[in-house]
């Protein structure tokens, strides 16, 4: 079965860590609906539910 290419952001990390150790805030926020690459992400089961963990660089757009 083909994975969906859109989803709702339910959680985000603290940001992307640069080589110098500083952190850059992510451009997506909880509640955003996003469009991502077809084969992006890792499927994770947690608390009886299935989630797709997607890296920010695999997100193509935030959909209004």
mmCIF file as Biopython writes it, N, C-alpha, C and O atoms, coordinates in Angstrom:
data_model
#
loop_
_atom_site.group_PDB
_atom_site.id
_atom_site.type_symbol
_atom_site.label_atom_id
_atom_site.label_alt_id
_atom_site.label_comp_id
_atom_site.label_asym_id
_atom_site.label_entity_id
_atom_site.label_seq_id
_atom_site.pdbx_PDB_ins_code
_atom_site.Cartn_x
_atom_site.Cartn_y
_atom_site.Cartn_z
_atom_site.occupancy
_atom_site.B_iso_or_equiv
_atom_site.auth_seq_id
_atom_site.auth_asym_id
_atom_site.pdbx_PDB_model_num
ATOM 1   N N  . UNK A ? 1  ? 0.841  -1.188 0.000  1.0 0.0 1  A 1 
ATOM 2   C CA . UNK A ? 1  ? 0.000  0.000  0.000  1.0 0.0 1  A 1 
ATOM 3   C C  . UNK A ? 1  ? 0.880  1.242  0.000  1.0 0.0 1  A 1 
ATOM 4   O O  . UNK A ? 1  ? 1.868  1.319  0.730  1.0 0.0 1  A 1 
ATOM 5   N N  . UNK A ? 2  ? 0.509  2.208  -0.824 1.0 0.0 2  A 1 
ATOM 6   C CA . UNK A ? 2  ? 1.288  3.433  -0.936 1.0 0.0 2  A 1 
ATOM 7   C C  . UNK A ? 2  ? 1.024  4.350  0.259  1.0 0.0 2  A 1 
ATOM 8   O O  . UNK A ? 2  ? -0.119 4.507  0.689  1.0 0.0 2  A 1 
ATOM 9   N N  . UNK A ? 3  ? 2.086  4.951  0.790  1.0 0.0 3  A 1 
ATOM 10  C CA . UNK A ? 3  ? 1.962  5.839  1.934  1.0 0.0 3  A 1 
ATOM 11  C C  . UNK A ? 3  ? 1.358  7.175  1.499  1.0 0.0 3  A 1 
ATOM 12  O O  . UNK A ? 3  ? 1.572  7.604  0.365  1.0 0.0 3  A 1 
ATOM 13  N N  . UNK A ? 4  ? 0.608  7.838  2.381  1.0 0.0 4  A 1 
ATOM 14  C CA . UNK A ? 4  ? 0.109  9.175  2.053  1.0 0.0 4  A 1 
ATOM 15  C C  . UNK A ? 4  ? 1.279  10.145 1.959  1.0 0.0 4  A 1 
ATOM 16  O O  . UNK A ? 4  ? 2.325  9.933  2.572  1.0 0.0 4  A 1 
ATOM 17  N N  . UNK A ? 5  ? 1.094  11.203 1.189  1.0 0.0 5  A 1 
ATOM 18  C CA . UNK A ? 5  ? 2.156  12.189 1.037  1.0 0.0 5  A 1 
ATOM 19  C C  . UNK A ? 5  ? 1.837  13.489 1.751  1.0 0.0 5  A 1 
ATOM 20  O O  . UNK A ? 5  ? 2.556  14.477 1.604  1.0 0.0 5  A 1 
ATOM 21  N N  . UNK A ? 6  ? 0.761  13.490 2.521  1.0 0.0 6  A 1 
ATOM 22  C CA . UNK A ? 6  ? 0.443  14.644 3.351  1.0 0.0 6  A 1 
ATOM 23  C C  . UNK A ? 6  ? 0.182  14.145 4.761  1.0 0.0 6  A 1 
ATOM 24  O O  . UNK A ? 6  ? -0.144 12.978 4.977  1.0 0.0 6  A 1 
ATOM 25  N N  . UNK A ? 7  ? 0.330  15.042 5.705  1.0 0.0 7  A 1 
ATOM 26  C CA . UNK A ? 7  ? 0.068  14.669 7.079  1.0 0.0 7  A 1 
ATOM 27  C C  . UNK A ? 7  ? 0.010  15.884 7.969  1.0 0.0 7  A 1 
ATOM 28  O O  . UNK A ? 7  ? 0.391  16.984 7.567  1.0 0.0 7  A 1 
ATOM 29  N N  . UNK A ? 8  ? -0.463 15.685 9.170  1.0 0.0 8  A 1 
ATOM 30  C CA . UNK A ? 8  ? -0.525 16.749 10.172 1.0 0.0 8  A 1 
ATOM 31  C C  . UNK A ? 8  ? 0.663  16.603 11.115 1.0 0.0 8  A 1 
ATOM 32  O O  . UNK A ? 8  ? 0.994  15.499 11.547 1.0 0.0 8  A 1 
ATOM 33  N N  . UNK A ? 9  ? 1.289  17.711 11.424 1.0 0.0 9  A 1 
ATOM 34  C CA . UNK A ? 9  ? 2.418  17.712 12.353 1.0 0.0 9  A 1 
ATOM 35  C C  . UNK A ? 9  ? 1.852  17.612 13.767 1.0 0.0 9  A 1 
ATOM 36  O O  . UNK A ? 9  ? 1.086  18.474 14.199 1.0 0.0 9  A 1 
ATOM 37  N N  . UNK A ? 10 ? 2.238  16.548 14.489 1.0 0.0 10 A 1 
ATOM 38  C CA . UNK A ? 10 ? 1.745  16.378 15.857 1.0 0.0 10 A 1 
ATOM 39  C C  . UNK A ? 10 ? 2.829  16.639 16.898 1.0 0.0 10 A 1 
ATOM 40  O O  . UNK A ? 10 ? 2.535  16.802 18.083 1.0 0.0 10 A 1 
ATOM 41  N N  . UNK A ? 11 ? 4.087  16.678 16.450 1.0 0.0 11 A 1 
ATOM 42  C CA . UNK A ? 11 ? 5.196  16.970 17.364 1.0 0.0 11 A 1 
ATOM 43  C C  . UNK A ? 11 ? 6.412  17.392 16.546 1.0 0.0 11 A 1 
ATOM 44  O O  . UNK A ? 11 ? 6.567  16.972 15.400 1.0 0.0 11 A 1 
ATOM 45  N N  . UNK A ? 12 ? 7.262  18.212 17.125 1.0 0.0 12 A 1 
ATOM 46  C CA . UNK A ? 12 ? 8.517  18.612 16.492 1.0 0.0 12 A 1 
ATOM 47  C C  . UNK A ? 12 ? 9.631  18.561 17.528 1.0 0.0 12 A 1 
ATOM 48  O O  . UNK A ? 12 ? 9.387  18.641 18.732 1.0 0.0 12 A 1 
ATOM 49  N N  . UNK A ? 13 ? 10.836 18.430 17.044 1.0 0.0 13 A 1 
ATOM 50  C CA . UNK A ? 13 ? 11.993 18.430 17.934 1.0 0.0 13 A 1 
ATOM 51  C C  . UNK A ? 13 ? 12.410 19.851 18.288 1.0 0.0 13 A 1 
ATOM 52  O O  . UNK A ? 13 ? 11.719 20.820 17.973 1.0 0.0 13 A 1 
ATOM 53  N N  . UNK A ? 14 ? 13.551 19.947 18.945 1.0 0.0 14 A 1 
ATOM 54  C CA . UNK A ? 14 ? 14.048 21.249 19.394 1.0 0.0 14 A 1 
ATOM 55  C C  . UNK A ? 14 ? 14.666 22.061 18.269 1.0 0.0 14 A 1 
ATOM 56  O O  . UNK A ? 14 ? 14.862 23.268 18.415 1.0 0.0 14 A 1 
ATOM 57  N N  . UNK A ? 15 ? 14.973 21.425 17.161 1.0 0.0 15 A 1 
ATOM 58  C CA . UNK A ? 15 ? 15.570 22.133 16.036 1.0 0.0 15 A 1 
ATOM 59  C C  . UNK A ? 15 ? 16.717 21.344 15.458 1.0 0.0 15 A 1 
ATOM 60  O O  . UNK A ? 15 ? 17.076 20.273 15.947 1.0 0.0 15 A 1 
ATOM 61  N N  . UNK A ? 16 ? 17.288 21.900 14.400 1.0 0.0 16 A 1 
ATOM 62  C CA . UNK A ? 16 ? 18.408 21.255 13.720 1.0 0.0 16 A 1 
ATOM 63  C C  . UNK A ? 16 ? 19.713 21.769 14.323 1.0 0.0 16 A 1 
ATOM 64  O O  . UNK A ? 16 ? 19.901 22.976 14.475 1.0 0.0 16 A 1 
ATOM 65  N N  . UNK A ? 17 ? 20.609 20.847 14.663 1.0 0.0 17 A 1 
ATOM 66  C CA . UNK A ? 17 ? 21.888 21.209 15.265 1.0 0.0 17 A 1 
ATOM 67  C C  . UNK A ? 17 ? 22.921 21.382 14.150 1.0 0.0 17 A 1 
ATOM 68  O O  . UNK A ? 17 ? 23.135 20.483 13.337 1.0 0.0 17 A 1 
ATOM 69  N N  . UNK A ? 18 ? 23.553 22.551 14.131 1.0 0.0 18 A 1 
ATOM 70  C CA . UNK A ? 18 ? 24.578 22.851 13.141 1.0 0.0 18 A 1 
ATOM 71  C C  . UNK A ? 18 ? 25.927 22.293 13.582 1.0 0.0 18 A 1 
ATOM 72  O O  . UNK A ? 18 ? 26.095 21.873 14.727 1.0 0.0 18 A 1 
ATOM 73  N N  . UNK A ? 19 ? 26.878 22.296 12.665 1.0 0.0 19 A 1 
ATOM 74  C CA . UNK A ? 19 ? 28.220 21.765 12.964 1.0 0.0 19 A 1 
ATOM 75  C C  . UNK A ? 19 ? 28.875 22.476 14.139 1.0 0.0 19 A 1 
ATOM 76  O O  . UNK A ? 19 ? 29.647 21.869 14.881 1.0 0.0 19 A 1 
ATOM 77  N N  . UNK A ? 20 ? 28.569 23.774 14.314 1.0 0.0 20 A 1 
ATOM 78  C CA . UNK A ? 20 ? 29.186 24.523 15.410 1.0 0.0 20 A 1 
ATOM 79  C C  . UNK A ? 20 ? 28.465 24.310 16.754 1.0 0.0 20 A 1 
ATOM 80  O O  . UNK A ? 20 ? 28.849 24.885 17.772 1.0 0.0 20 A 1 
ATOM 81  N N  . UNK A ? 21 ? 27.417 23.474 16.737 1.0 0.0 21 A 1 
ATOM 82  C CA . UNK A ? 21 ? 26.706 23.157 17.962 1.0 0.0 21 A 1 
ATOM 83  C C  . UNK A ? 21 ? 25.482 24.004 18.234 1.0 0.0 21 A 1 
ATOM 84  O O  . UNK A ? 21 ? 24.701 23.693 19.133 1.0 0.0 21 A 1 
ATOM 85  N N  . UNK A ? 22 ? 25.302 25.074 17.469 1.0 0.0 22 A 1 
ATOM 86  C CA . UNK A ? 22 ? 24.110 25.900 17.681 1.0 0.0 22 A 1 
ATOM 87  C C  . UNK A ? 22 ? 22.885 25.228 17.067 1.0 0.0 22 A 1 
ATOM 88  O O  . UNK A ? 22 ? 23.006 24.379 16.184 1.0 0.0 22 A 1 
ATOM 89  N N  . UNK A ? 23 ? 21.715 25.617 17.544 1.0 0.0 23 A 1 
ATOM 90  C CA . UNK A ? 23 ? 20.458 25.014 17.096 1.0 0.0 23 A 1 
ATOM 91  C C  . UNK A ? 23 ? 19.660 26.027 16.289 1.0 0.0 23 A 1 
ATOM 92  O O  . UNK A ? 23 ? 19.554 27.194 16.669 1.0 0.0 23 A 1 
ATOM 93  N N  . UNK A ? 24 ? 19.100 25.571 15.173 1.0 0.0 24 A 1 
ATOM 94  C CA . UNK A ? 24 ? 18.250 26.405 14.326 1.0 0.0 24 A 1 
ATOM 95  C C  . UNK A ? 24 ? 16.820 25.891 14.471 1.0 0.0 24 A 1 
ATOM 96  O O  . UNK A ? 24 ? 16.572 24.691 14.347 1.0 0.0 24 A 1 
ATOM 97  N N  . UNK A ? 25 ? 15.886 26.793 14.732 1.0 0.0 25 A 1 
ATOM 98  C CA . UNK A ? 25 ? 14.482 26.407 14.901 1.0 0.0 25 A 1 
ATOM 99  C C  . UNK A ? 25 ? 13.935 25.814 13.608 1.0 0.0 25 A 1 
ATOM 100 O O  . UNK A ? 25 ? 14.343 26.196 12.511 1.0 0.0 25 A 1 
ATOM 101 N N  . UNK A ? 26 ? 13.010 24.881 13.755 1.0 0.0 26 A 1 
ATOM 102 C CA . UNK A ? 26 ? 12.382 24.262 12.592 1.0 0.0 26 A 1 
ATOM 103 C C  . UNK A ? 26 ? 11.370 25.219 11.973 1.0 0.0 26 A 1 
ATOM 104 O O  . UNK A ? 26 ? 10.860 26.115 12.646 1.0 0.0 26 A 1 
ATOM 105 N N  . UNK A ? 27 ? 11.082 25.023 10.677 1.0 0.0 27 A 1 
ATOM 106 C CA . UNK A ? 27 ? 10.145 25.905 9.987  1.0 0.0 27 A 1 
ATOM 107 C C  . UNK A ? 27 ? 8.721  25.366 10.001 1.0 0.0 27 A 1 
ATOM 108 O O  . UNK A ? 27 ? 7.813  26.016 9.484  1.0 0.0 27 A 1 
ATOM 109 N N  . UNK A ? 28 ? 8.511  24.192 10.582 1.0 0.0 28 A 1 
ATOM 110 C CA . UNK A ? 28 ? 7.158  23.645 10.707 1.0 0.0 28 A 1 
ATOM 111 C C  . UNK A ? 28 ? 6.763  23.638 12.177 1.0 0.0 28 A 1 
ATOM 112 O O  . UNK A ? 28 ? 7.609  23.592 13.070 1.0 0.0 28 A 1 
ATOM 113 N N  . UNK A ? 29 ? 5.457  23.686 12.401 1.0 0.0 29 A 1 
ATOM 114 C CA . UNK A ? 29 ? 4.948  23.777 13.768 1.0 0.0 29 A 1 
ATOM 115 C C  . UNK A ? 29 ? 3.835  22.765 13.976 1.0 0.0 29 A 1 
ATOM 116 O O  . UNK A ? 29 ? 3.200  22.325 13.017 1.0 0.0 29 A 1 
ATOM 117 N N  . UNK A ? 30 ? 3.600  22.399 15.221 1.0 0.0 30 A 1 
ATOM 118 C CA . UNK A ? 30 ? 2.508  21.494 15.560 1.0 0.0 30 A 1 
ATOM 119 C C  . UNK A ? 30 ? 1.211  22.079 15.003 1.0 0.0 30 A 1 
ATOM 120 O O  . UNK A ? 30 ? 0.923  23.262 15.184 1.0 0.0 30 A 1 
ATOM 121 N N  . UNK A ? 31 ? 0.435  21.236 14.324 1.0 0.0 31 A 1 
ATOM 122 C CA . UNK A ? 31 ? -0.825 21.665 13.731 1.0 0.0 31 A 1 
ATOM 123 C C  . UNK A ? 31 ? -0.733 21.943 12.244 1.0 0.0 31 A 1 
ATOM 124 O O  . UNK A ? 31 ? -1.756 21.985 11.560 1.0 0.0 31 A 1 
ATOM 125 N N  . UNK A ? 32 ? 0.494  22.137 11.723 1.0 0.0 32 A 1 
ATOM 126 C CA . UNK A ? 32 ? 0.667  22.356 10.283 1.0 0.0 32 A 1 
ATOM 127 C C  . UNK A ? 32 ? 0.294  21.103 9.508  1.0 0.0 32 A 1 
ATOM 128 O O  . UNK A ? 32 ? 0.502  19.987 9.984  1.0 0.0 32 A 1 
ATOM 129 N N  . UNK A ? 33 ? -0.256 21.286 8.319  1.0 0.0 33 A 1 
ATOM 130 C CA . UNK A ? 33 ? -0.455 20.189 7.383  1.0 0.0 33 A 1 
ATOM 131 C C  . UNK A ? 33 ? 0.661  20.301 6.360  1.0 0.0 33 A 1 
ATOM 132 O O  . UNK A ? 33 ? 0.863  21.363 5.772  1.0 0.0 33 A 1 
ATOM 133 N N  . UNK A ? 34 ? 1.386  19.211 6.145  1.0 0.0 34 A 1 
ATOM 134 C CA . UNK A ? 34 ? 2.563  19.266 5.283  1.0 0.0 34 A 1 
ATOM 135 C C  . UNK A ? 34 ? 2.468  18.264 4.129  1.0 0.0 34 A 1 
ATOM 136 O O  . UNK A ? 34 ? 1.792  17.239 4.219  1.0 0.0 34 A 1 
ATOM 137 N N  . UNK A ? 35 ? 3.162  18.594 3.057  1.0 0.0 35 A 1 
ATOM 138 C CA . UNK A ? 35 ? 3.323  17.723 1.901  1.0 0.0 35 A 1 
ATOM 139 C C  . UNK A ? 35 ? 4.776  17.276 1.914  1.0 0.0 35 A 1 
ATOM 140 O O  . UNK A ? 35 ? 5.679  18.104 2.034  1.0 0.0 35 A 1 
ATOM 141 N N  . UNK A ? 36 ? 5.012  15.960 1.789  1.0 0.0 36 A 1 
ATOM 142 C CA . UNK A ? 36 ? 6.380  15.482 1.865  1.0 0.0 36 A 1 
ATOM 143 C C  . UNK A ? 36 ? 6.691  14.516 0.732  1.0 0.0 36 A 1 
ATOM 144 O O  . UNK A ? 36 ? 5.789  14.033 0.047  1.0 0.0 36 A 1 
ATOM 145 N N  . UNK A ? 37 ? 7.970  14.241 0.544  1.0 0.0 37 A 1 
ATOM 146 C CA . UNK A ? 37 ? 8.454  13.355 -0.507 1.0 0.0 37 A 1 
ATOM 147 C C  . UNK A ? 37 ? 7.786  11.990 -0.421 1.0 0.0 37 A 1 
ATOM 148 O O  . UNK A ? 37 ? 7.463  11.522 0.671  1.0 0.0 37 A 1 
ATOM 149 N N  . UNK A ? 38 ? 7.580  11.353 -1.565 1.0 0.0 38 A 1 
ATOM 150 C CA . UNK A ? 38 ? 6.842  10.095 -1.663 1.0 0.0 38 A 1 
ATOM 151 C C  . UNK A ? 38 ? 7.390  8.987  -0.752 1.0 0.0 38 A 1 
ATOM 152 O O  . UNK A ? 38 ? 6.611  8.291  -0.101 1.0 0.0 38 A 1 
ATOM 153 N N  . UNK A ? 39 ? 8.689  8.818  -0.697 1.0 0.0 39 A 1 
ATOM 154 C CA . UNK A ? 39 ? 9.277  7.725  0.086  1.0 0.0 39 A 1 
ATOM 155 C C  . UNK A ? 39 ? 9.949  8.217  1.364  1.0 0.0 39 A 1 
ATOM 156 O O  . UNK A ? 39 ? 10.827 7.548  1.909  1.0 0.0 39 A 1 
ATOM 157 N N  . UNK A ? 40 ? 9.536  9.379  1.835  1.0 0.0 40 A 1 
ATOM 158 C CA . UNK A ? 40 ? 10.142 9.968  3.033  1.0 0.0 40 A 1 
ATOM 159 C C  . UNK A ? 40 ? 9.613  9.301  4.297  1.0 0.0 40 A 1 
ATOM 160 O O  . UNK A ? 40 ? 8.528  8.720  4.311  1.0 0.0 40 A 1 
ATOM 161 N N  . UNK A ? 41 ? 10.391 9.398  5.330  1.0 0.0 41 A 1 
ATOM 162 C CA . UNK A ? 41 ? 9.927  9.032  6.654  1.0 0.0 41 A 1 
ATOM 163 C C  . UNK A ? 41 ? 10.170 7.599  7.066  1.0 0.0 41 A 1 
ATOM 164 O O  . UNK A ? 41 ? 10.493 6.730  6.257  1.0 0.0 41 A 1 
ATOM 165 N N  . UNK A ? 42 ? 10.003 7.393  8.349  1.0 0.0 42 A 1 
ATOM 166 C CA . UNK A ? 42 ? 10.138 6.083  8.974  1.0 0.0 42 A 1 
ATOM 167 C C  . UNK A ? 42 ? 8.861  5.801  9.748  1.0 0.0 42 A 1 
ATOM 168 O O  . UNK A ? 42 ? 8.432  6.613  10.568 1.0 0.0 42 A 1 
ATOM 169 N N  . UNK A ? 43 ? 8.254  4.651  9.486  1.0 0.0 43 A 1 
ATOM 170 C CA . UNK A ? 43 ? 7.034  4.281  10.198 1.0 0.0 43 A 1 
ATOM 171 C C  . UNK A ? 43 ? 7.380  3.838  11.618 1.0 0.0 43 A 1 
ATOM 172 O O  . UNK A ? 43 ? 8.305  3.056  11.832 1.0 0.0 43 A 1 
ATOM 173 N N  . UNK A ? 44 ? 6.620  4.354  12.581 1.0 0.0 44 A 1 
ATOM 174 C CA . UNK A ? 44 ? 6.836  4.046  13.992 1.0 0.0 44 A 1 
ATOM 175 C C  . UNK A ? 44 ? 5.490  3.729  14.626 1.0 0.0 44 A 1 
ATOM 176 O O  . UNK A ? 44 ? 4.509  4.435  14.394 1.0 0.0 44 A 1 
ATOM 177 N N  . UNK A ? 45 ? 5.443  2.669  15.426 1.0 0.0 45 A 1 
ATOM 178 C CA . UNK A ? 45 ? 4.239  2.358  16.202 1.0 0.0 45 A 1 
ATOM 179 C C  . UNK A ? 45 ? 4.490  2.790  17.636 1.0 0.0 45 A 1 
ATOM 180 O O  . UNK A ? 45 ? 5.520  2.461  18.225 1.0 0.0 45 A 1 
ATOM 181 N N  . UNK A ? 46 ? 3.528  3.538  18.198 1.0 0.0 46 A 1 
ATOM 182 C CA . UNK A ? 46 ? 3.671  4.024  19.566 1.0 0.0 46 A 1 
ATOM 183 C C  . UNK A ? 46 ? 2.276  4.165  20.168 1.0 0.0 46 A 1 
ATOM 184 O O  . UNK A ? 46 ? 1.395  4.785  19.573 1.0 0.0 46 A 1 
ATOM 185 N N  . UNK A ? 47 ? 2.086  3.598  21.327 1.0 0.0 47 A 1 
ATOM 186 C CA . UNK A ? 47 ? 0.804  3.699  22.011 1.0 0.0 47 A 1 
ATOM 187 C C  . UNK A ? 47 ? -0.356 3.132  21.215 1.0 0.0 47 A 1 
ATOM 188 O O  . UNK A ? 47 ? -1.478 3.628  21.316 1.0 0.0 47 A 1 
ATOM 189 N N  . UNK A ? 48 ? -0.098 2.098  20.425 1.0 0.0 48 A 1 
ATOM 190 C CA . UNK A ? 48 ? -1.146 1.473  19.638 1.0 0.0 48 A 1 
ATOM 191 C C  . UNK A ? 48 ? -1.500 2.201  18.358 1.0 0.0 48 A 1 
ATOM 192 O O  . UNK A ? 48 ? -2.434 1.804  17.660 1.0 0.0 48 A 1 
ATOM 193 N N  . UNK A ? 49 ? -0.770 3.260  18.035 1.0 0.0 49 A 1 
ATOM 194 C CA . UNK A ? 49 ? -1.017 4.027  16.808 1.0 0.0 49 A 1 
ATOM 195 C C  . UNK A ? 49 ? 0.214  3.989  15.920 1.0 0.0 49 A 1 
ATOM 196 O O  . UNK A ? 49 ? 1.326  3.772  16.401 1.0 0.0 49 A 1 
ATOM 197 N N  . UNK A ? 50 ? 0.016  4.199  14.625 1.0 0.0 50 A 1 
ATOM 198 C CA . UNK A ? 50 ? 1.123  4.263  13.670 1.0 0.0 50 A 1 
ATOM 199 C C  . UNK A ? 50 ? 1.391  5.715  13.298 1.0 0.0 50 A 1 
ATOM 200 O O  . UNK A ? 50 ? 0.469  6.486  13.033 1.0 0.0 50 A 1 
ATOM 201 N N  . UNK A ? 51 ? 2.665  6.069  13.284 1.0 0.0 51 A 1 
ATOM 202 C CA . UNK A ? 51 ? 3.084  7.420  12.929 1.0 0.0 51 A 1 
ATOM 203 C C  . UNK A ? 51 ? 4.149  7.331  11.846 1.0 0.0 51 A 1 
ATOM 204 O O  . UNK A ? 51 ? 4.781  6.291  11.657 1.0 0.0 51 A 1 
ATOM 205 N N  . UNK A ? 52 ? 4.336  8.439  11.144 1.0 0.0 52 A 1 
ATOM 206 C CA . UNK A ? 52 ? 5.406  8.546  10.173 1.0 0.0 52 A 1 
ATOM 207 C C  . UNK A ? 52 ? 6.313  9.676  10.632 1.0 0.0 52 A 1 
ATOM 208 O O  . UNK A ? 52 ? 5.881  10.826 10.707 1.0 0.0 52 A 1 
ATOM 209 N N  . UNK A ? 53 ? 7.560  9.362  10.938 1.0 0.0 53 A 1 
ATOM 210 C CA . UNK A ? 53 ? 8.533  10.368 11.359 1.0 0.0 53 A 1 
ATOM 211 C C  . UNK A ? 53 ? 9.259  10.839 10.097 1.0 0.0 53 A 1 
ATOM 212 O O  . UNK A ? 53 ? 9.889  10.046 9.396  1.0 0.0 53 A 1 
ATOM 213 N N  . UNK A ? 54 ? 9.160  12.144 9.819  1.0 0.0 54 A 1 
ATOM 214 C CA . UNK A ? 54 ? 9.704  12.719 8.588  1.0 0.0 54 A 1 
ATOM 215 C C  . UNK A ? 54 ? 10.723 13.793 8.944  1.0 0.0 54 A 1 
ATOM 216 O O  . UNK A ? 54 ? 10.467 14.634 9.806  1.0 0.0 54 A 1 
ATOM 217 N N  . UNK A ? 55 ? 11.869 13.767 8.289  1.0 0.0 55 A 1 
ATOM 218 C CA . UNK A ? 55 ? 12.873 14.812 8.491  1.0 0.0 55 A 1 
ATOM 219 C C  . UNK A ? 55 ? 12.419 16.089 7.781  1.0 0.0 55 A 1 
ATOM 220 O O  . UNK A ? 55 ? 11.753 16.041 6.746  1.0 0.0 55 A 1 
ATOM 221 N N  . UNK A ? 56 ? 12.791 17.224 8.357  1.0 0.0 56 A 1 
ATOM 222 C CA . UNK A ? 56 ? 12.341 18.500 7.800  1.0 0.0 56 A 1 
ATOM 223 C C  . UNK A ? 56 ? 12.750 18.675 6.339  1.0 0.0 56 A 1 
ATOM 224 O O  . UNK A ? 56 ? 11.992 19.244 5.553  1.0 0.0 56 A 1 
ATOM 225 N N  . UNK A ? 57 ? 13.937 18.195 5.965  1.0 0.0 57 A 1 
ATOM 226 C CA . UNK A ? 57 ? 14.373 18.403 4.579  1.0 0.0 57 A 1 
ATOM 227 C C  . UNK A ? 57 ? 13.571 17.576 3.572  1.0 0.0 57 A 1 
ATOM 228 O O  . UNK A ? 57 ? 13.688 17.797 2.367  1.0 0.0 57 A 1 
ATOM 229 N N  . UNK A ? 58 ? 12.754 16.623 4.050  1.0 0.0 58 A 1 
ATOM 230 C CA . UNK A ? 58 ? 11.874 15.851 3.169  1.0 0.0 58 A 1 
ATOM 231 C C  . UNK A ? 58 ? 10.502 16.497 3.007  1.0 0.0 58 A 1 
ATOM 232 O O  . UNK A ? 58 ? 9.688  16.029 2.211  1.0 0.0 58 A 1 
ATOM 233 N N  . UNK A ? 59 ? 10.239 17.569 3.755  1.0 0.0 59 A 1 
ATOM 234 C CA . UNK A ? 59 ? 8.966  18.279 3.636  1.0 0.0 59 A 1 
ATOM 235 C C  . UNK A ? 59 ? 9.070  19.258 2.477  1.0 0.0 59 A 1 
ATOM 236 O O  . UNK A ? 59 ? 9.973  20.093 2.420  1.0 0.0 59 A 1 
ATOM 237 N N  . UNK A ? 60 ? 8.112  19.132 1.545  1.0 0.0 60 A 1 
ATOM 238 C CA . UNK A ? 60 ? 8.117  19.954 0.338  1.0 0.0 60 A 1 
ATOM 239 C C  . UNK A ? 60 ? 7.390  21.278 0.566  1.0 0.0 60 A 1 
ATOM 240 O O  . UNK A ? 60 ? 7.817  22.321 0.070  1.0 0.0 60 A 1 
ATOM 241 N N  . UNK A ? 61 ? 6.286  21.228 1.322  1.0 0.0 61 A 1 
ATOM 242 C CA . UNK A ? 61 ? 5.492  22.442 1.517  1.0 0.0 61 A 1 
ATOM 243 C C  . UNK A ? 61 ? 4.619  22.312 2.753  1.0 0.0 61 A 1 
ATOM 244 O O  . UNK A ? 61 ? 4.297  21.213 3.204  1.0 0.0 61 A 1 
ATOM 245 N N  . UNK A ? 62 ? 4.247  23.471 3.288  1.0 0.0 62 A 1 
ATOM 246 C CA . UNK A ? 62 ? 3.223  23.548 4.323  1.0 0.0 62 A 1 
ATOM 247 C C  . UNK A ? 62 ? 1.953  23.983 3.600  1.0 0.0 62 A 1 
ATOM 248 O O  . UNK A ? 62 ? 1.944  24.989 2.892  1.0 0.0 62 A 1 
ATOM 249 N N  . UNK A ? 63 ? 0.879  23.213 3.786  1.0 0.0 63 A 1 
ATOM 250 C CA . UNK A ? 63 ? -0.375 23.472 3.093  1.0 0.0 63 A 1 
ATOM 251 C C  . UNK A ? 63 ? -1.287 24.275 4.004  1.0 0.0 63 A 1 
ATOM 252 O O  . UNK A ? 63 ? -1.454 23.937 5.175  1.0 0.0 63 A 1 
ATOM 253 N N  . UNK A ? 64 ? -1.871 25.328 3.477  1.0 0.0 64 A 1 
ATOM 254 C CA . UNK A ? 64 ? -2.807 26.158 4.262  1.0 0.0 64 A 1 
ATOM 255 C C  . UNK A ? 64 ? -4.101 25.442 4.519  1.0 0.0 64 A 1 
ATOM 256 O O  . UNK A ? 64 ? -4.995 25.993 5.161  1.0 0.0 64 A 1 
#
